[in-house]
Amino acid sequence: QVQVVESGGGSVQAGGSLRLSCKVSGLTFTVRAMLWFRQAAGKEREGVACIGYASGPGPETAYAEPVKGRFTISRDNAENAVYLEMNSLKPEDTATYYCAAGGRWDVCEGSWTRRAEDWGQGTQVTVSL
């Protein structure tokens, strides 16, 4: 049984930082891309970041335009975990953040936001002025 569990959400002032964690079990973590999505109230869910399966000198990453330069996705294959470091947070980053396991051997190219397969329950991030 696949389990995807997010943690680390909370409330922070604009300009602050948060680090989200996602622990995964029940699948072969190293062959799966890992993704972060978010959904703000009244809006559609959107892809935030993707990190490719673990291989070679380092997996590929991809980011949505609104978070480029502020968010960093990383993975720890020994811990079956993926992280989202969020800096310079803005009120518009307020949303429920979801972690998802993506495709096998995926390198986060093209329409990576459409390739999420196993989802977590989400963790709330609130950024205030």
C-alpha positions in Angstrom: 0.0 0.0 0.0 1.4 3.3 -1.1 1.6 6.1 1.5 2.5 9.7 0.9 2.6 11.9 4.0 3.3 15.6 4.0 4.4 17.7 7.0 5.9 21.0 7.8 3.1 23.4 6.8 2.1 26.3 9.0 1.7 30.0 9.2 4.4 32.5 8.4 4.8 36.1 7.6 5.5 37.4 4.1 9.3 37.1 3.4 9.6 34.1 5.7 10.6 30.5 5.0 9.1 27.1 5.5 10.4 23.6 4.7 7.8 21.0 3.7 8.6 17.3 4.0 7.1 14.3 2.3 7.7 10.7 3.4 6.8 7.9 1.0 6.4 4.2 1.5 5.0 1.2 -0.4 6.8 2.0 -3.7 10.3 1.9 -5.1 11.2 5.5 -4.3 14.4 5.7 -6.3 12.7 5.1 -9.7 9.9 7.6 -9.2 9.9 11.3 -9.9 8.5 13.3 -7.0 6.3 16.3 -7.3 4.8 19.1 -5.3 1.5 20.7 -6.1 -0.6 23.4 -4.4 -4.2 24.4 -4.4 -5.4 27.8 -3.1 -9.0 28.3 -2.0 -11.3 28.7 -5.0 -8.5 27.8 -7.5 -7.4 24.8 -9.4 -4.5 22.7 -8.2 -1.2 23.7 -9.9 2.2 22.1 -10.1 4.9 23.7 -8.1 8.0 21.6 -8.5 9.3 18.3 -9.8 12.4 16.3 -9.1 13.4 13.4 -11.3 14.1 9.8 -10.3 17.4 9.3 -8.5 20.3 8.5 -10.8 23.7 9.7 -12.0 25.2 12.9 -10.8 21.9 14.4 -9.7 18.2 14.3 -10.7 16.6 16.9 -12.9 14.3 19.5 -11.4 11.5 21.7 -12.8 9.6 24.6 -11.2 6.5 26.6 -11.9 7.3 30.1 -12.9 5.8 31.8 -9.8 8.2 29.9 -7.5 11.4 29.9 -9.5 14.3 31.3 -7.6 12.4 31.0 -4.3 11.5 27.3 -3.9 13.9 24.4 -4.0 12.9 20.7 -4.3 15.3 18.0 -3.1 15.1 14.3 -2.3 16.8 12.0 0.2 16.7 8.5 -1.2 18.0 6.9 2.0 15.0 8.3 3.8 12.4 7.9 1.0 11.7 11.6 1.5 11.3 14.7 -0.7 11.5 18.2 0.6 10.3 21.6 -0.6 12.3 24.6 0.8 10.2 27.7 0.4 11.9 31.1 0.8 10.7 34.7 0.4 7.2 33.5 0.8 4.3 35.7 -0.4 0.7 35.8 0.5 -0.1 34.4 -2.9 1.8 31.2 -1.9 -1.0 30.5 0.6 -2.5 27.1 -0.3 -2.7 23.5 0.6 0.5 21.8 -0.6 0.4 18.2 -1.9 3.2 15.8 -2.5 2.8 13.2 -5.2 4.8 10.3 -6.6 5.2 10.7 -10.3 6.1 8.4 -13.1 8.8 5.8 -13.2 12.1 6.9 -14.7 10.6 10.4 -15.1 13.0 13.3 -15.5 10.4 16.1 -15.2 10.4 17.2 -18.8 7.3 18.4 -20.7 4.0 18.1 -19.0 5.3 16.8 -15.7 2.3 18.2 -13.9 0.1 15.6 -15.5 2.1 12.6 -14.4 1.3 12.4 -10.7 0.2 9.0 -9.6 0.1 8.7 -5.8 -1.0 11.6 -3.7 -0.7 12.7 -0.1 -3.4 14.4 1.9 -1.8 17.8 1.9 -0.4 20.3 4.3 -1.6 23.9 4.8 0.7 26.8 4.2 -0.6 30.3 5.2 1.4 33.4 4.4 0.3 36.7 6.0 1.4 40.3 5.5 
